[in-house]
């Protein structure tokens, strides 16, 4: 009797000490999920993709062949993106994006936006060959870009939508005589306008990131 009573008293204690899996009850404590190596791999790959998209291409070598490609983006009349390189067209200075000029009648017109629009027209669906000449203080590639025999910088000056700073004085003289573009009325030289507005072009410094190029490509798919 004493032995049986002792066994009965022991049973609840043993029952309480048994693990949950042994007595059929559900474990009330939540299981800890291990942070597996696959999770780290996904995070590292994601960070790598983000870094790749936001990093720009390396500066273009001045010793290699000409840079060729289509125009991915037009920042303004004298700054374009080609094959991941931000190019400042040397020898010209176009009105800035927000700059306005005077018409022959004395009214105001958006000469800066007109210069950028004309550059898009000159480069749309064209493959340019750009001969590098150096880099400016913002890291942009200085290059003369042509489509066959067409020098796009010279064409913009001839249309009166950029002034010549070196090498395109003949085209500027023609635009002056014909009173094309900015020459139809009074205007402020782009360099003077930048100094007055304190806009030195820092926003367009360096090469575009791959993300910028991707966005520009999506934008180019939209009907113009």
Phi, psi and omega per residue, in radians:
X1 nan -0.794 -3.140
X2 -1.083 -0.690 3.139
X3 -1.152 -0.725 -3.139
X4 -1.135 -0.698 -3.139
X5 -1.143 -0.656 3.123
X6 -1.135 -0.669 3.123
X7 -1.156 -0.673 3.131
X8 -1.145 -0.631 3.125
X9 -1.261 -0.512 -3.132
X10 -1.302 -0.543 -3.025
X11 -1.032 -0.814 3.104
X12 -1.063 -0.643 3.141
X13 -1.146 -0.788 3.113
X14 -1.118 -0.656 -3.114
X15 -1.124 -0.706 3.133
X16 -1.218 -0.534 -3.104
X17 -1.402 -0.260 -3.101
X18 -1.232 2.486 3.094
X19 -1.156 2.818 -3.064
X20 -1.118 -0.606 -3.094
X21 -1.221 -0.388 -3.086
X22 -1.452 -0.515 -3.114
X23 -1.735 0.096 3.057
X24 1.458 -0.051 3.139
X25 -1.464 2.659 3.104
X26 -1.306 2.376 -3.128
X27 -1.166 2.064 -3.107
X28 -1.231 -0.365 -3.121
X29 -1.439 2.342 3.134
X30 -1.183 2.510 3.108
X31 -1.330 2.466 3.102
X32 -1.484 2.172 3.119
X33 -1.505 2.165 3.139
X34 -1.294 2.407 3.091
X35 -1.442 1.637 -2.974
X36 -1.304 2.901 -3.107
X37 -1.143 -0.441 3.121
X38 -1.148 -0.614 3.102
X39 -1.119 -0.753 3.097
X40 -1.102 -0.673 -3.137
X41 -1.103 -0.746 3.121
X42 -1.088 -0.747 -3.138
X43 -1.118 -0.775 -3.129
X44 -1.131 -0.712 3.109
X45 -1.128 -0.721 3.111
X46 -1.088 -0.761 3.100
X47 -1.124 -0.639 3.114
X48 -1.135 -0.703 3.117
X49 -1.136 -0.736 3.122
X50 -1.089 -0.776 3.129
X51 -1.100 -0.698 3.131
X52 -1.098 -0.728 -3.106
X53 -1.194 -0.602 -3.047
X54 -1.557 -0.250 3.118
X55 -1.462 2.414 3.088
X56 -1.386 2.883 3.025
X57 -1.202 2.773 3.133
X58 -1.165 2.667 3.095
X59 -1.000 2.518 -3.093
X60 -1.283 2.385 3.129
X61 -1.277 2.339 -3.135
X62 -1.391 -0.206 -3.088
X63 -1.629 -0.171 -3.071
X64 -1.528 -2.971 3.110
X65 -1.231 2.935 3.118
X66 -1.040 2.627 3.084
X67 -1.411 2.221 -3.130
X68 -2.158 2.569 3.101
X69 2.776 3.039 3.094
X70 -1.531 2.816 -3.127
X71 -1.391 2.129 -3.132
X72 -1.526 -0.499 -3.098
X73 -2.799 2.504 3.028
X74 -1.978 1.970 3.130
X75 -1.370 -0.785 3.057
X76 -2.770 -2.916 -3.030
X77 -1.103 -0.450 -3.085
X78 -2.122 0.237 3.128
X79 -2.311 2.118 -3.100
X80 -2.356 2.792 3.046
X81 -1.920 2.207 3.116
X82 -2.321 2.147 3.067
X83 0.891 0.730 3.079
X84 1.433 0.071 3.128
X85 -1.981 2.298 3.069
X86 -1.508 2.077 -2.992
X87 -1.951 2.255 2.984
X88 -1.790 2.063 -3.104
X89 -1.252 2.073 -3.101
X90 -1.376 2.757 3.068
X91 1.510 -0.075 3.127
X92 -2.393 2.835 3.039
X93 -2.485 1.956 -3.110
X94 -1.655 2.673 3.055
X95 -0.971 2.508 3.124
X96 -1.238 2.830 -3.013
X97 -0.940 -0.735 -3.081
X98 -1.632 0.085 -3.074
X99 -1.376 2.475 3.068
X100 -2.065 2.713 3.135
X101 -2.262 3.071 -3.130
X102 -1.804 2.463 3.040
X103 -1.420 3.064 3.118
X104 -1.094 -0.522 3.137
X105 -1.498 -0.030 3.123
X106 1.686 0.003 3.106
X107 -1.370 3.068 -3.117
X108 -1.856 2.463 3.058
X109 -2.481 2.697 -3.056
X110 -1.444 1.422 -3.097
X111 -1.213 -0.534 3.113
X112 -1.152 -0.798 3.107
X113 -1.168 -0.623 3.119
X114 -1.128 -0.673 3.121
X115 -1.129 -0.747 3.123
X116 -1.151 -0.707 3.119
X117 -1.105 -0.730 3.127
X118 -1.146 -0.651 3.094
X119 -1.132 -0.645 3.073
X120 -1.110 -0.697 3.120
X121 -1.141 -0.699 -3.121
X122 -1.191 -0.479 -3.025
X123 -1.908 -0.080 -3.083
X124 -1.132 2.276 3.100
X125 1.021 0.536 3.113
X126 -2.096 2.584 3.030
X127 -1.816 2.038 -3.067
X128 -1.647 2.609 2.971
X129 -2.006 2.044 -3.027
X130 -1.990 2.126 3.130
X131 -1.635 1.972 -3.074
X132 -1.252 2.529 3.114
X133 -2.176 -0.182 -3.124
X134 2.670 -2.847 3.099
X135 -2.282 2.565 3.080
X136 -1.547 -3.116 -3.047
X137 -1.197 -0.230 3.105
X138 -1.688 0.055 3.130
X139 1.530 0.066 3.116
X140 -1.361 2.530 3.115
X141 -1.307 2.249 3.026
X142 -1.603 2.067 -3.058
X143 -2.644 2.464 3.038
X144 -1.534 2.093 -3.039
X145 -1.936 2.336 -3.125
X146 -2.303 2.654 2.916
X147 -2.033 1.669 -2.994
X148 1.183 -2.106 3.120
X149 -1.595 -0.123 -3.102
X150 -1.435 2.019 3.012
X151 -1.554 1.957 -3.000
X152 -1.159 -0.532 3.106
X153 -1.194 -0.757 3.129
X154 -1.119 -0.663 3.138
X155 -1.114 -0.667 3.136
X156 -1.183 -0.675 3.101
X157 -1.152 -0.721 3.140
X158 -1.111 -0.504 3.094
X159 -1.419 -0.035 3.134
X160 1.337 0.363 -3.093
X161 -1.946 0.264 3.019
X162 -2.803 2.634 3.079
X163 -1.748 2.622 3.137
X164 -1.494 2.330 3.051
X165 -1.925 -0.321 3.133
X166 -3.028 2.114 2.971
X167 1.622 -0.232 -3.100
X168 -2.115 0.559 -3.080
X169 -1.159 -0.555 3.101
X170 -1.116 -0.798 3.122
X171 -1.143 -0.623 3.124
X172 -1.188 -0.676 3.117
X173 -1.073 -0.702 3.104
X174 -1.112 -0.753 3.139
X175 -1.147 -0.657 3.102
X176 -1.072 -0.874 -3.094
X177 -1.086 -0.679 -3.128
X178 -1.454 -0.077 -3.114
X179 0.941 0.814 3.106
X180 -1.521 2.631 3.005
X181 0.976 -2.203 -3.067
X182 -1.170 -0.335 -3.077
X183 -1.395 -0.045 3.123
X184 -1.286 -0.348 -3.123
X185 -2.696 -2.803 3.138
X186 -1.428 2.545 3.072
X187 -2.720 2.810 3.117
X188 -1.697 2.343 3.104
X189 -0.990 2.391 -3.099
X190 -0.934 -0.689 3.134
X191 -1.104 -0.694 3.106
X192 -1.184 -0.683 3.127
X193 -1.101 -0.718 3.129
X194 -1.125 -0.739 3.128
X195 -1.101 -0.707 -3.137
X196 -1.201 -0.674 -3.110
X197 -1.566 -0.077 -3.141
X198 0.981 0.756 3.076
X199 -2.048 1.716 -3.062
X200 -1.593 0.033 3.131
X201 1.620 0.236 -3.101
X202 -1.111 -0.544 -3.108
X203 -1.100 -0.399 -3.132
X204 -1.869 0.380 -3.096
X205 -1.236 2.627 3.061
X206 1.185 -3.034 -3.134
X207 -1.526 2.689 3.106
X208 -1.231 2.579 3.052
X209 -1.275 2.865 3.125
X210 -1.143 -0.519 3.077
X211 -1.136 -0.750 3.084
X212 -1.043 -0.717 3.141
X213 -1.140 -0.668 3.114
X214 -1.130 -0.755 3.110
X215 -1.120 -0.720 3.117
X216 -1.101 -0.649 3.113
X217 -1.153 -0.749 3.089
X218 -1.076 -0.717 3.138
X219 -1.094 -0.612 -3.124
X220 -1.220 -0.347 3.111
X221 -1.320 -0.331 3.140
X222 -1.257 2.500 3.115
X223 -1.113 2.342 -3.121
X224 -1.522 nan nan
